[in-house]
Amino acid sequence: MNKPRRRLWLPLLLGLGAIVFWNTFVAYPFRVFVVFLHEISHGLAAILTGGELVSIGLSPNEAGVAVTRGGSRFLVLTAGYLGSLLFGALFLLLGSRRRWAPGVIGLIGLFTLVVTLVYVRSWFGLLYGLLAAAAFILVASKLKPEASEILLAAIGIMSCLYAVWDIASDVLLRSVPESDAAALAALTGIPAIVWGALWTALSLWVITAVLRKLA
């Protein structure tokens, strides 16, 4: 398979596999990592707008929480769903160049380790973060570049798919009072379903744009 075809078909095949095995243990570690990225995105938005990230919590049922202080409340709330989506898009684009993949995976591992040690405060989050960081670093340092390429594409496509599913699950298919959309609705007066529809449309646009770039 030549390079342009591999760049496109690898994430598409992994995406199909993710859908087939979505509710199995195969996809579970990737889903938790997307929740991790979601909460990190809240924290980064707070920091970039003059606030701070206090702590991150993760639980086995894929729930997460980022405790922030200060910053733009609007941007902090918006950053969760869209942040994990943009992380996924970035991973897919970087993963399209095999020679970059081990370095990127290694950096993701180090980033995960630092964030876990500094900010994560739940026992499950600490355990997961340390294991995920170790797995990323081992793949980057011990396995062939192809393994890093596949892993980068896997977390990229899972981040993109989970962003869409998370929005639909929390906002469009049911109403979750604790969701970011509900909090944003309370802040702005614009119904949560409107925010959900806007985020879904933007997510699909980003995913389409990335796949076109990879083609």
N, C-alpha and C positions, 0 to 999 in steps of 0.2 A: 504494500500500500504506500503510495507516494505521500510526501509530506503534507500538501494541501488537503488531501483526502483524510489523512490521519488526524489532522488538526480538527476537522469537522466531525468525522465519524466516531472518534474516540469519546467525546462528551455525549454525543447522541446515543451511543450504545450504553454508556454508563448511566445516562438518564433513563433509558428504558429499563435497565437492570434495577435502578433505584425505585422505579414505579412498581416493578414486579415484586421486589423484596422490601417494600416500604415498611411494612409492619412486622418485620423480622429482626432478629438480632444482627443480621448482616448490615442493615442500614442504621441501626440504633446509635452506634458511636458517632456516625456522621451527623445524625440529627441533633445529638447533644452538642456537637461542635458548632453547629449553626446557631443554636441557642446561645452558646458561649460568645460567638461573634455578634449576635444581636445585643447582648448586654454590654459587650465592649464598645459597640457603636454608640450606645447611650452615653457611656462614660467619655468617649472621645469627643462627642458633641458638647458635653458639659465643659470639658477642659478647654476646647477650642473657642468657646464663647465666654471664657472667664470664670468658669466654675471649677468644680473638682469632682472626681470619682472617689467615693468613700469606700464602697465594697461591692462585690459581686457574689450572688448566690446561685447555685445550680442544684436541682434535685433530680432524683432518678426518673420522675415522671415527665421530664423535659420542660419543667417550669423553670423560669429564671427571673432574677431581679437584680437591677443595678441601682444602688443607692447613690444618688448624686446630690451635690449642694451647689446652688448658684447656677450661673450661666443662663442661656436662653431656654426657658421651659418649652417653648414651641419646637425649637430645633432638637432638643434632647428627646422629646417624645417622638418626633418624626424620624429620628436617626435609627431606631431599632430595626424595623422592617427593612428600610431602604439601605441601612448600613450593611446588613448581612447580604443583601442582594448585590451591592457594589463590591463587597469583598469577593463574592462568588464570581462576578464578572471579571475582576482583576485576576483572580486565580486562573480562570480559563484562558485569558489572554496571555498571561505569563507562562502557563503550562504548554502553550502551543509551540514553545521553543525548548526542545528537549535539553539542550546544554545549560539552560537556566534553571531547569526544574530542581536539581538537587540543592542548589544554593537557596532557592526560594523556600523549599520544604524545610531546609535547615533553619532559615530565618523564622519561619512560622513556628517551628519547634521552640526556638529560643524565646520568641515573643510570648508564646503560650506559657512557657515556664515562668518568665518574669511576671506576667499578669497574674498567674495563679498564686505565686508566692507573695506578691504585694497586695492583691485586692480580693482574692477569693476567700470567703469566710465560712462556707458550708463544707461539711465533711465530704459529701459526695463530690462537690466541685473541686476540692483539693485533690482527692484521689483521681478523679477523671483528668484534671488538668495535668497532673504529674505524669500519668500514664500516657496521655496524648502527646505531651511534649517529648517524652522518651521515645515513643513510636516514630514521631516525625524525624527526630535526630538520628535514630538508628536507620531508618529508610534512606535518609540523605547521605549518611556516611558509610553504610555497609552494603547497600544493594546497588544494582546497576541503575543508570540514569532513567531507564525505561520505567522502573518502579516509582521513582519520584514523579515522572511525567503522568503516570496513571493515577497516582494518589492526588496530585494537584488538580487534575481534571475531575476526579471524583468529588473532592470537597468543593470544587467550583460549581459543578452542576448541582450538587445537593444543596448548596447555599442558595442558588437561584430558584430551584424547585421548592425548597422549604419556605422561602420568603413568600412565594405566591400561595402555597398551601396554608401558611400561618395566617396570612391576611384573610383568606377565605374562611378558614376555620373560626377565627376570632371575631370576624365582623360580618361577612356576607352570609355564611351558612347558619350562624347562631350569634347571639349577643353575649359577649363576655364582659361583665362590668369592670374587671381589672385590666382590660386590654389597653394598649397604647391609644387605639382609636377612640375608646370611650373617654380616656383622660383628655385627649385632644378635643373631643366634642365638648366636654365640660369647660375647657379653656377658651374655645373659640365660639361656641354656640352653633357650630356646623355639625350636623348629625354624623355619627360614627360611620354610618353606611356610605356617606359621601367620601369620607377619607379613605375608607376601604376600597371603594371603586377607583378613586384616583391612584392609590398606591398599587392596585392590581394592574391598572392600565400602564402605569410607568414601569412596573416590573416586567410585564410582557414586552414592552417596547425595548427595554434594556437587553432582555434575553435574546430577542430577535436581532438587535443590532450586533450583539456579540457573535451570534452564530453566523451572521453575514460576514463579519470581519474574519472569522475563521475559515470561511468557504474559499 
